Structure formats: C-alpha cells, structure tokens
Amino acid sequence: MEALISLLVAFAAFCLVRYLAGKGDRREMALKLVGSEGLSRPAKNAGSSLYSIFWNGVDSLGRPFSRPTRKEEDLIREAGLDWNALRYSGVRRLCGALVCLALLPLGIPALPVLPLAFIAGTRIPPFWLKRRRLRALEGLSADLPEVVDLVAVLCFAGESLQRSLQHSISAAQHPQTRRVLEEIAEGLRLGEGVAEAMRRVVDHPCRELRRFARTLTRAEESGAPVSELLSQLATEMRSARRERNRARAARISVMVLFPLVFMILPSFLLLTVGSMIMGRSL
C-alpha cells in the first residue's frame, strides 16, 4: 500500500510539472485565437507570481548543471519549448528529487535505491520531450498540406512570398507550424533571400517541411512559377497524409487484438475450462 501511495505521489508531481510547463503555450495559443497577442500583459496576480517563483526556483536548481548537449538543445527547440539550459537542467534535477521524495515513505529499505531513483527521475524530462517532439512533428506534418496550398493560392493571386507566408500563419492550426512560418517570414521581411531564409529549416526533422524548403529554393533558382510547384507539392503531401492515416488505421485494428487475446480470452478460458477442471476434481 505504501508503494502504491509513493507511485501516486510521483505521478501527481509529474502531472503538476507537465501542467506548469505547458501553461505558457496554452496562454499564447488562446491569445492568438482571439487575436490579442499584441496586447499588453495584464497585471500579475497571485497565480502568475507563484508561477514565476516556481520557475525561478527551477532555474536556480539547474544553475550548477546547465550544460545540455547539442542534441538536447535541438530536442528542446523541436519540441516547441522556450526553455534554456538552466530550466532544462533544473527540471531534470527536480524530477529526480521528486522520485526520491516519493520513495521516502517506504522507510529505510528505500535508502539504497535512492541514487538509482534519482537517476531514473532525471530521465523523465528527456522521455517527455521526445514524446512532445513526436507529437509536434506529427502536427506539423498534418498541418502543412493546407498551409502550402494556401501559400500557392496567394502567390497565384499576385501576393509576394513573404506576404503569402504571413497570411498563412493565421490559418495554421498547430503552434509549431506557426512558429516555423513566423521564422521564415521574419527572415524574408528583413531582406534575406529565399535560399537563406530556408536554411533555417533545411535540416528540420519534419520531411514535409524539408520538401517545402527545397521546393521554394528550387523555384527561386530555376525561375519556375512558385504557385504551380507548391500546388503540386500540396497534392503530394495530402496523398502521403492519407497513406499515413490508412496505415495508422490498419495498426489500430491489429492492436485491438491484444486486449482480446491477453484479457478477454484468458478470462473466458478460466471460466469455462477452469470450472470443468474443478468439477472433475470434485
């Protein structure tokens, strides 16, 4: 019972950290949906003060260990978080301390495993970031076909590429898509060429975004119509998305068999064959 309580405490602490980590993203998304992202911030209340105090404490906790690798920095950026090295290191140490704290009710027998528990707790944020990165890439891949199609329509109507991207930002549904388009549009607005602006995303892990960058670069180098190339690319992206959805649906139909085989079928055998065996023994 004590072990179950410890696990529940650790899970509750993890959920709290995850909620606080996504609070800023949820607020930014809500402001963009209502068109109030440019308004001044409201006066700080008790909740925002506690939020700032919490993250300041997390940053202080990670100050002696703020040396993430280049791979971890790319993971944080691709996951859509505005964390720095201090915050990432602090969150890892905080999760390790919470896991150790959750094991303390077990008493003296838990002391030898506290170092291993701390190490295991520090692995929770990287695991969560990888899951968040995967969801961000999936959302970006699903969002790009409509965005590319809209850019093609605007370019065909006579808009410049920079203004077409700027107008398409509001049509993007996923925050990661808006963030990437804003970076590209900002580079074009500052006078960068298409190839130079697309260099930011040419090595992005999202395959559809890399194809989008290569298409725009090829259109600038060859002088081909941007609208035609983007329309063809959007059609190919939609076809690929349908294939992914079809493959995902096929996997789900197979995964449904696991509860049937490992949960329903054993209970059925236990009630039928088990009762027959017990009847013969009597």
C-alpha atoms as one frame of an Amber mdcrd trajectory, in Angstrom:
protein
   0.000   0.000   0.000   2.852   2.380   0.834   4.494   1.646  -2.513   1.235
   2.443  -4.306   0.927   5.737  -2.420   4.500   6.631  -3.377   3.840   5.918
  -7.032   0.673   8.025  -6.958   2.557  10.925  -5.344   5.264  10.740  -8.010
   2.655  10.628 -10.772   0.815  13.632  -9.303   4.072  15.600  -9.101   4.888
  14.727 -12.709   1.426  15.856 -13.853   1.860  19.142 -11.956   5.232  19.836
 -13.589   3.817  18.993 -17.004   0.839  21.303 -16.469   3.048  24.192 -15.408
   5.392  23.570 -18.347   2.563  23.913 -20.857   0.862  26.896 -19.237   2.716
  29.455 -21.326   1.973  27.647 -24.591  -1.726  27.398 -23.752  -1.910  31.102
 -22.928  -0.104  32.058 -26.138  -2.400  29.846 -28.218  -5.518  31.307 -26.579
  -4.333  34.882 -27.206  -3.627  34.122 -30.857  -7.039  32.549 -31.327  -8.776
  35.702 -30.084  -6.340  37.995 -31.884  -4.957  39.593 -28.706  -1.330  38.512
 -28.927  -0.217  42.116 -29.343  -1.999  43.446 -26.279  -0.090  44.309 -23.157
   0.125  41.723 -20.437  -2.353  42.068 -17.583  -1.297  42.871 -14.067   0.290
  39.988 -12.212  -1.921  38.120  -9.816  -1.064  35.603  -7.137  -1.140  32.708
  -9.607   1.318  34.319 -12.016   3.587  35.304  -9.118   3.669  31.726  -7.869
   4.308  30.581 -11.428   7.296  32.932 -11.731   8.618  31.939  -8.308   8.367
  28.262  -9.234  10.328  28.636 -12.458  12.907  30.902 -10.825  13.470  28.151
  -8.275  13.786  25.571 -11.045  16.337  27.765 -12.846  18.322  28.135  -9.627
  18.260  24.377  -9.154  19.752  23.828 -12.599  22.381  26.582 -12.429  25.295
  24.308 -11.351  24.467  21.768 -14.080  23.436  23.894 -17.085  25.415  22.040
 -19.774  22.970  20.314 -22.148  24.378  18.758 -25.293  23.653  19.999 -28.796
  21.272  17.072 -29.260  19.317  18.095 -26.157  19.159  21.723 -27.314  17.747
  20.607 -30.671  15.267  18.389 -28.838  14.033  21.315 -26.725  13.667  23.560
 -29.767  11.894  20.931 -31.888   9.532  20.151 -29.006   8.311  23.759 -29.156
   9.528  24.837 -25.702  11.207  28.126 -24.819  13.423  26.540 -22.192  17.053
  27.466 -21.751  19.873  25.334 -20.370  19.154  26.388 -16.773  15.496  25.419
 -16.935  16.088  22.074 -18.621  18.752  21.074 -16.101  16.591  22.301 -13.225
  13.568  20.297 -14.386  15.683  17.147 -14.630  17.023  17.575 -11.079  13.559
  18.423  -9.788  12.075  15.245 -11.263  14.881  13.198  -9.742  14.285  14.775
  -6.334  10.523  14.166  -6.579  11.037  10.483  -7.372  13.346  10.155  -4.352
  10.816  12.000  -2.206   8.084   9.620  -3.338  10.171   6.648  -2.139  10.801
   8.063   1.332   7.534   6.659   2.816   8.971   3.179   2.230  11.414   3.824
   5.047  14.965   2.567   5.497  14.717  -0.181   2.809  14.341   2.544   0.178
  17.602   4.324   1.049  19.924   2.083  -1.026  17.875   2.637  -4.173  17.601
   6.427  -3.840  20.596   7.130  -6.149  19.124   4.886  -8.825  15.722   6.513
  -8.293  17.281   9.964  -8.730  18.947   8.906 -11.989  15.684   7.392 -13.202
  13.852  10.610 -12.319  16.296  12.710 -14.338  15.415  10.598 -17.379  11.739
  11.572 -17.218  12.105  15.041 -18.871  14.075  13.711 -21.898  11.476  10.980
 -22.379   8.657  13.538 -22.140  10.443  15.888 -24.550  10.804  13.099 -27.109
   7.086  12.349 -26.886   6.265  16.058 -27.191   8.653  16.389 -30.138   6.995
  13.438 -31.861   3.545  14.968 -31.396   4.821  18.339 -32.643   6.277  16.754
 -35.785   3.053  14.837 -36.417   1.016  18.019 -36.026   3.386  19.898 -38.324
   3.168  17.169 -40.982  -0.630  17.116 -40.791  -0.889  20.917 -40.913   1.479
  21.674 -43.791  -0.606  20.496 -46.810  -3.327  23.100 -46.241  -0.752  25.793
 -45.442   1.260  25.048 -48.591  -1.925  25.054 -50.663  -2.912  28.445 -49.223
   0.546  29.875 -49.978   0.213  28.599 -53.552  -3.193  30.267 -53.964  -1.923
  33.573 -52.578   1.158  33.504 -54.814  -1.061  32.744 -57.820  -3.215  35.754
 -56.859  -0.170  38.034 -57.073   0.991  38.240 -53.454   4.684  38.063 -52.665
   6.087  35.007 -50.945   6.695  36.916 -47.720   3.125  38.234 -47.550   1.725
  34.837 -48.533   3.568  33.201 -45.651   2.468  35.982 -43.309  -1.198  35.485
 -44.240  -0.871  31.700 -43.950   0.324  31.897 -40.349  -3.179  32.673 -39.109
  -4.543  29.616 -40.953  -2.065  27.226 -39.311  -3.652  25.155 -36.569  -0.555
  23.785 -34.831   1.686  26.107 -32.756   4.840  24.534 -34.190   3.668  25.325
 -37.734   3.044  28.957 -36.827   6.437  29.207 -35.151   8.304  27.854 -38.178
   6.392  30.045 -40.632   6.997  33.111 -38.471  10.753  32.450 -38.517  10.782
  32.119 -42.311   8.549  35.160 -42.874  10.636  37.251 -40.487  13.800  36.382
 -42.386  12.195  37.360 -45.692  10.885  40.588 -44.161  14.394  41.518 -43.048
  15.672  41.214 -46.617  17.039  37.687 -46.715  16.805  35.674 -49.897  14.600
  32.615 -50.148  17.541  30.215 -50.008  18.992  32.000 -46.984  15.647  32.085
 -45.164  15.005  28.407 -45.903  18.393  27.447 -44.495  16.768  27.540 -41.046
  14.551  24.562 -41.852  16.558  22.675 -44.465  17.749  20.236 -41.766  14.454
  20.083 -39.871  13.373  16.541 -38.865   9.960  17.053 -40.485  10.161  15.612
 -44.003   7.291  17.714 -45.346   8.920  20.928 -44.127  12.212  19.995 -45.787
  10.375  19.375 -49.060   8.660  22.752 -48.719  12.020  24.484 -48.231  13.630
  22.656 -51.164  10.682  23.485 -53.433  10.890  27.213 -52.700  14.667  27.196
 -53.129  14.395  25.347 -56.443  11.717  27.758 -57.654  13.952  30.738 -56.914
  16.989  29.185 -58.609  15.169  27.979 -61.729  12.648  30.798 -62.071   9.721
  28.358 -62.205   6.272  29.555 -61.050   6.061  29.172 -57.282   2.301  28.612
 -57.283   2.451  25.602 -59.630   5.252  23.908 -57.713   3.538  24.486 -54.372
   0.183  23.228 -55.668   1.822  20.016 -56.837   3.641  19.697 -53.517   0.410
  20.198 -51.542  -1.286  17.453 -53.569   1.586  15.062 -52.875   1.520  15.942
 -49.168  -2.196  15.222 -48.919  -1.719  11.868 -50.640   1.082  10.981 -48.222
  -1.088  12.038 -45.276  -3.914   9.773 -46.461  -1.475   6.872 -46.701  -0.236
   7.535 -43.164  -3.785   7.670 -41.836  -4.622   4.438 -43.651  -1.553   2.724
 -42.186  -2.389   4.045 -38.711  -5.930   2.697 -39.006  -4.551  -0.698 -40.033
  -2.251  -0.747 -36.991  -5.139   0.118 -34.687  -7.157  -2.838 -35.966  -4.236
  -5.109 -35.073  -3.706  -3.503 -31.663  -7.351  -4.158 -30.781  -6.492  -7.875
 -30.780  -4.139  -7.510 -27.795  -6.890  -6.909 -25.193  -8.882  -9.726 -26.781
  -6.016 -12.224 -26.615  -4.455 -11.264 -23.286  -7.514 -10.173 -21.252 -10.841
 -11.437 -22.606  -9.725 -14.854 -23.868  -7.876 -15.858 -20.640 -10.886 -14.920
 -18.518 -13.156 -16.931 -20.834 -10.873 -19.969 -20.559 -10.706 -19.548 -16.795
 -14.494 -19.551 -16.503 -15.083 -22.474 -18.890 -12.108 -24.818 -18.781 -11.276
 -23.929 -15.189 -14.783 -24.733 -13.995 -14.677 -28.062 -15.858 -11.370 -28.998
 -14.238 -12.617 -28.031 -10.795 -15.824 -30.049 -11.384 -13.855 -33.155 -12.270
 -11.608 -32.780  -9.250 -14.660 -32.677  -7.007
